Amino acid sequence: MYPPELVAPMKKDLVDAGFQQLVTPQEVDDVLEKSNETILLVVNSVCGCAAGAARPGVKMAVSGEGKKPAKLVTVFAGVDSDAVQQARTYTLPYPPSSPCVALFKEGKLVHFIERHQIEGNNAQTISDHLKKVFEHYC
C-alpha cells in the first residue's frame, strides 16, 4: 500500500477531470453492476506510464468535443485494494493490469486497454485511440 499523501495528487488528477473516485467494493458494484450507460473505468497507479501516458491520454480523450462515456470512474491500484479487486472482476477475462482502461456499455465490457498497450505510447496516441473507441461505442 502506498501512503495516501503520496497518491493524493495522482488521484486528484483524474477527479479534477470529472472522474468519480471509487474506494470500496460496494461503490464499484453500485456503478458497474447492471448499468445501462457507457462507463469508462481507469485503474490508476503510481507508475511512470500512468503519469506519462494513461492519465494525460484519458483526460485528453474525455475533454472537448466528440462522443464520450456517460460516466467516468476510477480506482487506484496499491491504495484502494478492495475496490480495485472488485473492479477487476468486471474486467475478466483480462488479467490484472495497472494502469488500464476499460469501457463498459450496458453492463458489458466492450473495450480494454492493458498496461502493455499503454507502455511505450504517448498520451496523444492513447487519446486518439480512446476517441475512436468512444465514437464506436458511445
C-alpha positions in Angstrom: 0.0 0.0 0.0 1.2 3.5 -0.8 0.8 6.3 1.7 -2.3 8.3 0.9 -0.4 11.6 0.9 1.8 10.3 -1.9 -1.0 9.3 -4.2 -3.4 12.2 -3.4 -2.2 14.3 -6.4 -2.4 11.3 -8.7 -6.0 10.6 -7.6 -6.9 14.3 -7.8 -5.6 14.4 -11.4 -8.5 12.3 -12.6 -11.1 13.6 -10.2 -10.4 17.1 -11.4 -11.1 15.9 -14.9 -14.5 14.7 -13.9 -13.8 11.1 -12.7 -15.6 9.7 -9.7 -13.2 8.0 -7.3 -14.4 4.6 -6.2 -12.8 3.4 -2.9 -14.9 0.5 -1.8 -16.2 -2.7 -3.5 -19.7 -1.6 -2.9 -19.1 1.7 -4.8 -17.7 -0.3 -7.7 -20.7 -2.6 -7.7 -23.1 0.4 -7.4 -21.7 1.9 -10.6 -20.8 -1.1 -12.8 -23.5 -3.6 -11.9 -26.4 -3.6 -14.4 -25.7 -0.1 -15.7 -27.4 1.0 -18.9 -24.9 3.7 -19.5 -21.4 3.8 -21.1 -18.9 3.9 -18.3 -15.1 4.5 -18.6 -13.1 2.9 -15.8 -9.5 3.8 -15.2 -7.4 1.7 -12.9 -4.9 4.4 -11.9 -1.4 3.8 -10.5 1.8 5.4 -9.4 3.9 4.1 -12.3 5.5 6.2 -14.9 3.3 5.0 -17.7 0.2 6.1 -15.7 1.7 9.6 -15.2 3.2 10.0 -18.7 0.6 8.3 -20.9 -2.5 6.9 -19.3 -3.8 9.8 -17.2 -3.0 12.5 -19.7 -4.3 10.5 -22.6 -7.5 9.7 -20.8 -8.0 13.3 -19.8 -7.5 14.5 -23.4 -9.9 11.9 -24.7 -12.8 13.0 -22.4 -12.2 16.7 -22.8 -13.5 18.8 -25.7 -15.9 17.8 -28.4 -17.0 14.4 -29.6 -18.7 11.4 -28.1 -17.8 10.4 -24.6 -18.9 7.9 -22.0 -21.8 8.9 -19.8 -19.9 8.2 -16.6 -16.2 8.4 -15.7 -14.9 6.4 -12.7 -11.5 5.4 -11.3 -9.9 3.1 -8.7 -6.3 3.3 -7.5 -4.1 0.3 -7.5 -1.9 -0.1 -4.4 -4.2 2.1 -2.3 -7.9 1.1 -2.6 -7.1 -2.6 -3.0 -10.5 -3.9 -2.3 -12.1 -1.6 -4.8 -9.5 -2.5 -7.4 -10.0 -6.2 -6.8 -13.8 -5.8 -7.2 -13.3 -3.7 -10.4 -11.1 -6.4 -11.8 -14.0 -8.9 -11.5 -15.7 -6.8 -14.2 -12.7 -6.8 -16.5 -12.3 -10.6 -16.7 -11.0 -12.5 -18.7 -8.2 -9.9 -18.8 -5.5 -10.4 -16.2 -4.9 -7.7 -13.5 -3.2 -4.7 -15.1 -2.5 -1.3 -13.8 -2.8 1.1 -15.2 -5.6 0.0 -17.5 -8.7 1.5 -19.1 -12.0 -0.3 -19.5 -15.1 0.8 -21.4 -18.5 -0.7 -20.4 -21.7 -0.4 -22.4 -25.0 -1.5 -21.0 -23.2 -3.5 -18.3 -20.8 -5.3 -20.6 -17.1 -4.8 -21.1 -16.7 -3.7 -24.7 -13.1 -2.4 -24.8 -10.0 -2.9 -22.6 -6.5 -1.3 -22.8 -3.9 -3.2 -20.8 -0.7 -1.8 -19.3 1.4 -3.3 -22.1 -0.6 -1.3 -24.6 0.0 1.9 -22.6 3.7 1.4 -22.1 5.7 2.9 -24.9 2.9 5.0 -26.2 2.4 8.7 -25.5 -0.7 10.5 -24.2 -1.8 11.7 -27.7 -1.8 8.1 -29.0 -3.8 6.9 -26.0 -6.2 9.8 -26.5 -6.6 9.2 -30.2 -7.3 5.6 -29.7 -9.9 6.2 -27.0 -11.7 8.8 -29.1 -12.1 6.2 -31.9 -13.4 3.7 -29.3 -15.9 6.4 -28.0 -17.1 7.1 -31.5 -17.9 3.5 -31.9 -19.5 2.7 -28.6 -20.8 5.9 -27.1 
